[in-house]
Amino acid sequence: MPLVVLSAQIRDIEAVYDVYFKAFEHQPVLRILFPGGVYRKAHTEGITHLWNNDVNSYPVKCVDMDTGEIIGMACWDIFWKLGGESTWPKPGGAVWPVHPDHQRRGAGRLLMQWGIDVAEKTGLPIYLESTVPGNSLYEAMGFEQLTHVQIIHKAAITGDPEDTEIPLMVKMPGKAKGMTFERWAEKGYPNAYE
Ligand SMILES: CC(C)(COP(=O)(O)OP(=O)(O)OC[C@H]1O[C@@H](n2cnc3c(N)ncnc32)[C@H](O)[C@@H]1OP(=O)(O)O)[C@@H](O)C(=O)NCCC(=O)NCCS
């Protein structure tokens, strides 16, 4: 069954976020982002406003071409324009769910490849705050985990028994010629990676 990544439209919002909420159902991130639960009508209105107005936001969906079903989504933030609020260079990031019924079919890899292709063409690094399941995919696709900075989700907030470190994953573009993200940051994020 062929899978394809297409631009997600306003009319897709409910379907792509059905996938999002199902895939993150048992992960602390939902409890952190929506501590009082999710009111889908308000959420859909908020996302509609975001997709209509956020100039850095590029939502995409993964569709099973045999059934027409949306099985995965990513919302890339691509900071490629010079000046204003979207100053270059800044890395892009994405949220990344594939519906549990359709995992391990290659949708995650396709959604990631969409972003990697943009990153290679623009010469931008990719930055992601990962989950434990996401880590395997990102490592398989050449990401490295940052060790010089940390984000900790505190147990008191997540309700989990222990604090959780969120893996911060980056992928430098080919244009960086092997420079690590940490080294690039130390040098003040030079446009030419020199
Ligand atoms: C992480 C996630 C997006 C992967 O999506 P997917 O469509 O199943 O991924 P793919 O089928 O493209 O897998 C690509 C590669 O990633 C790795 N991988 C993916 N899921 C994995 C798992 N559960 N365990 C180990 N490796 C895994 C494998 O190397 C896999 O290649 P292979 O199938 O040839 O072995 C999906 O599991 C998911 O949505 N999880 C819940 C939400 C989440 O945590 N998202 C990440 C947010 S940052």
The ligand as an SDF file (V2000), in Angstrom:
LIG
                    3D

 48 50  0  0  0  0  0  0  0  0999 V2000
    8.0170    7.3480   16.4310 C   0  0  0  0  0  0  0  0  0  0  0  0
    7.0020    7.0920   15.3370 C   0  0  0  0  0  0  0  0  0  0  0  0
    6.6290    8.4220   14.7060 C   0  0  0  0  0  0  0  0  0  0  0  0
    7.6270    6.1570   14.2580 C   0  0  0  0  0  0  0  0  0  0  0  0
    6.6930    6.0710   13.1700 O   0  0  0  0  0  0  0  0  0  0  0  0
    6.6430    4.7910   12.1900 P   0  0  0  0  0  0  0  0  0  0  0  0
    5.7870    5.1400   11.0340 O   0  0  0  0  0  0  0  0  0  0  0  0
    6.2470    3.6000   12.9850 O   0  0  0  0  0  0  0  0  0  0  0  0
    8.1760    4.6770   11.7570 O   0  0  0  0  0  0  0  0  0  0  0  0
    8.7590    3.8750   10.4770 P   0  0  0  0  0  0  0  0  0  0  0  0
    7.8790    2.7180   10.1580 O   0  0  0  0  0  0  0  0  0  0  0  0
    9.0070    4.8460    9.3940 O   0  0  0  0  0  0  0  0  0  0  0  0
   10.1570    3.3610   11.0640 O   0  0  0  0  0  0  0  0  0  0  0  0
   11.4020    3.8570   10.5930 C   0  0  0  0  0  0  0  0  0  0  0  0
   12.5070    3.3210   11.4700 C   0  0  0  0  0  0  0  0  0  0  0  0
   12.4300    3.9180   12.7790 O   0  0  0  0  0  0  0  0  0  0  0  0
   12.8100    2.9310   13.7690 C   0  0  0  0  0  0  0  0  0  0  0  0
   11.6400    2.6540   14.6310 N   0  0  0  0  0  0  0  0  0  0  0  0
   10.3810    3.1440   14.4610 C   0  0  0  0  0  0  0  0  0  0  0  0
    9.5730    2.7130   15.4620 N   0  0  0  0  0  0  0  0  0  0  0  0
   10.3490    1.9500   16.2540 C   0  0  0  0  0  0  0  0  0  0  0  0
   10.0880    1.1980   17.4520 C   0  0  0  0  0  0  0  0  0  0  0  0
    8.8810    1.1980   18.0230 N   0  0  0  0  0  0  0  0  0  0  0  0
   11.1140    0.5140   18.0120 N   0  0  0  0  0  0  0  0  0  0  0  0
   12.3370    0.5130   17.4530 C   0  0  0  0  0  0  0  0  0  0  0  0
   12.6500    1.1950   16.3070 N   0  0  0  0  0  0  0  0  0  0  0  0
   11.6620    1.8930   15.7350 C   0  0  0  0  0  0  0  0  0  0  0  0
   13.2470    1.7100   13.0030 C   0  0  0  0  0  0  0  0  0  0  0  0
   14.6360    1.8410   12.7320 O   0  0  0  0  0  0  0  0  0  0  0  0
   12.4320    1.8300   11.7320 C   0  0  0  0  0  0  0  0  0  0  0  0
   12.9930    1.1650   10.6300 O   0  0  0  0  0  0  0  0  0  0  0  0
   12.5690   -0.3790   10.3540 P   0  0  0  0  0  0  0  0  0  0  0  0
   11.0800   -0.4770   10.4320 O   0  0  0  0  0  0  0  0  0  0  0  0
   13.1130   -0.6280    8.9850 O   0  0  0  0  0  0  0  0  0  0  0  0
   13.2500   -1.1680   11.4410 O   0  0  0  0  0  0  0  0  0  0  0  0
    5.7410    6.3740   15.9050 C   0  0  0  0  0  0  0  0  0  0  0  0
    6.1770    5.2410   16.6300 O   0  0  0  0  0  0  0  0  0  0  0  0
    4.8770    7.2460   16.8190 C   0  0  0  0  0  0  0  0  0  0  0  0
    4.0590    8.0420   16.3340 O   0  0  0  0  0  0  0  0  0  0  0  0
    5.0310    7.0930   18.1380 N   0  0  0  0  0  0  0  0  0  0  0  0
    4.1850    7.7950   19.1000 C   0  0  0  0  0  0  0  0  0  0  0  0
    4.3170    9.3120   19.0330 C   0  0  0  0  0  0  0  0  0  0  0  0
    5.7680    9.7590   19.1860 C   0  0  0  0  0  0  0  0  0  0  0  0
    6.4100    9.4970   20.1930 O   0  0  0  0  0  0  0  0  0  0  0  0
    6.2490   10.4630   18.1770 N   0  0  0  0  0  0  0  0  0  0  0  0
    7.5840   11.0510   18.1810 C   0  0  0  0  0  0  0  0  0  0  0  0
    7.4810   12.4590   18.6570 C   0  0  0  0  0  0  0  0  0  0  0  0
    9.0140   13.2930   18.6990 S   0  0  0  0  0  0  0  0  0  0  0  0
  1  2  1  0
  2  3  1  0
  2  4  1  0
  2 36  1  0
  4  5  1  0
  5  6  1  0
  6  7  2  0
  6  8  1  0
  6  9  1  0
  9 10  1  0
 10 11  2  0
 10 12  1  0
 10 13  1  0
 13 14  1  0
 14 15  1  0
 15 16  1  0
 15 30  1  0
 16 17  1  0
 17 18  1  0
 17 28  1  0
 18 19  1  0
 18 27  1  0
 19 20  2  0
 20 21  1  0
 21 22  1  0
 21 27  2  0
 22 23  1  0
 22 24  2  0
 24 25  1  0
 25 26  2  0
 26 27  1  0
 28 29  1  0
 28 30  1  0
 30 31  1  0
 31 32  1  0
 32 33  2  0
 32 34  1  0
 32 35  1  0
 36 37  1  0
 36 38  1  0
 38 39  2  0
 38 40  1  0
 40 41  1  0
 41 42  1  0
 42 43  1  0
 43 44  2  0
 43 45  1  0
 45 46  1  0
 46 47  1  0
 47 48  1  0
M  END
$$$$
